[in-house]
Amino acid sequence: MITTDQTVQTFLDFFGERGHELTPGGTLIPSPADPVLFTTSGMHPLTPYLMGRPHPLGRRLTGSQRCLRTTDLDEVGDDTHLTVFEMLGSWSLGDYGGSRSLRWGFELLRDGFGIDPGRMHVTVFGGDDHVEPDHESWRTWEELGVPVEPTTDENWWDNGPTGLCGPDSEIFVWTGDELPRGTPTSEERWVEVWNHVMMRYVRHPDGSLEPMRQPCIDTGMGLERLVRILQNTQSVFEIDILRPWLSTLSRIWGPLDERSLRLLSDHLRSSIVVLGDRVTPSPSGRGHILRRLIRRTLTTLWRDDPTRTLLDLPIELVDHTLGHFRQSVPSRDVRTLLLAEERKFDLLLQRGRKVLSHRRFSGPLTGDDYHYLHDTHGLPRDLVVYLTTDAER
Ligand code: SER
C-alpha cells in the first residue's frame, strides 16, 4: 500500500519529469504583504507570480504546501475535513494551457496512482451571463472518456471579490462500495480530489473581468483526501499519518465517541503545526485562531470528564507531527505552550463559573448581560454560552 510520503514523492516526480521545478512550500505564515492570516491553498505564496512577476525557478512549478482552513471548522469530524492539511500543486505561469494540465492530471491518477478511470467523474464550468462555458476542458474530458457534469458557481474559482479568477475543473473519485452512480453534485460519495484552475481573468473592484495577458494554470490536490482513496480507508483519519492520533487518543482519553476523537486529533495536530510555525496563543490574529483550536480541544475533552488533561498527551505524537511537517521547534517547547494554555483556560473557566453563579445570571441572559460579562469580567460570549449550557447539564 502506498504511504503518504510516497504519494507526495510520486506527485513531485511526475511533474519534475515534465519540467516542473520544486517550490520550497512549507510554512503556514504568508508573506507580510498578504492580508490573510494563514496560507489556505498551495497557490497562495505564488500569487505575485501568477499575476505576472517572473518566478526565479521558471514557468513550470510543483510543490507541496501545508495549509490551514478554519472556514470548515464545524465540518471537522466528518470523513474528509481537516483544519491543517497538505496541498499538492502544479503550476503553469503563462506556459502550457488547461488541456495539457488535465491530460497530465488524468495520466497521473490512472497510471501513477492506479485509480480506475471508471471511478472518475469531473465537473467543468458550464458558463454564465458573462463568461462562456469552458469548452476546452469539456472537450478534453470527453476525449479522455471521463463523464462531465457542468456547473456554474461551483466551477468558478476566485480568491475573494477582486483579483485572479477563472473557470476550474474538479476531478472526483468514487468512494462507494458498489458501482458509481449519480454525479458529483448529487451524490456525496464522489469525493473531490484535484482542482485545475484556468486562471484567465483579473476581477476589478467595479466587478469587471479583464482577461490576463498570460493566462496561468493552478492545480491543487488535497493530499490526505487522495491518500484516503489510495489506502481505501473510511475517512482521512484512518490514513497512515493520522491513524496514530486516533489510536493513541482513544487509549489515553477513551471512551470517546468517534466524532470527538476525530475533532481532538485534528485540532491538537493542527495546534502543534501552528505552534511549530512559531505562532503563540493570543487574543487576536493568528494567535487567536490557535487559541480557538486549543480551547475547542479542551471543551471537547472536558465535556465528559473534566479530569482529562493535555499532560497525558505523549510527546511522541508531538514529535511525529513536527517531524512530518519538517518543523524545527523542539517538541517540549510545543508541549509547554499547550499546557500553559490549558492552565490559562482552566482558570478562566473557574472564574467564569464563579461570576455566573451570581443570582443576577440565574435566568436567561440578555444582550446587556453578555456585554457586561465581556467588558467587566473578560468572559467572551461563546465561553458564557459554554458555561451556562454546561451548568444545565
Ligand atoms: N487554488 C485552487 C484551490 O484552492 C487550486 O489550487 O482549490
Residues whose N, C-alpha, C, O or C-beta is under 5 A from the ligand:
A	BS01	LIG	S41 M43 N195 V197 D218 T219 G220
